[in-house]
Amino acid sequence: MEDPNTDTIHDESFLTCKINGELRKFNYAVNANDKPATEVEHFVVIGGWEKEDMNIGFGISLLIPEKEGVKETTYSVAGTNTLELDADYYIQNWNGGKHTGTTVYSGGRSDGTNFTLTITSLTKWGVKGTFSGRLQNGSAYVVVTDGKFSAPYN
């Protein structure tokens, strides 16, 4: 575990996972939420895109009740809204140079989905961890495995 009192600058920021068994790298502009303004951090938001065009991306959000705060631990949710943990895999759709919409696979709190986030490091620099789950778009599902990230605060 890193010393939470240090403000070390890391050159290492990444967000990768397998989606339906295929390795995907969302390493462009990986970041987390703004640095916490209080001693207790109440939420963590992590995101990144595959390329500079920002057409395909992945995001994770976790909100913890104010008194508890985010910790270095594992959070899991499966089709329930008792824990505010969600993940989104999104794809911008284009046809003839025109944006026609966004396909979003979401999971965590909706029926038939699940998501697990393990925070392994929470420092002044940012947040690191692992993730996996089952995300849904209508009747279509994707399985996310081997997820890992290292995201600096904005």
Disulfide bonds with the S-S distance in Angstrom:
none
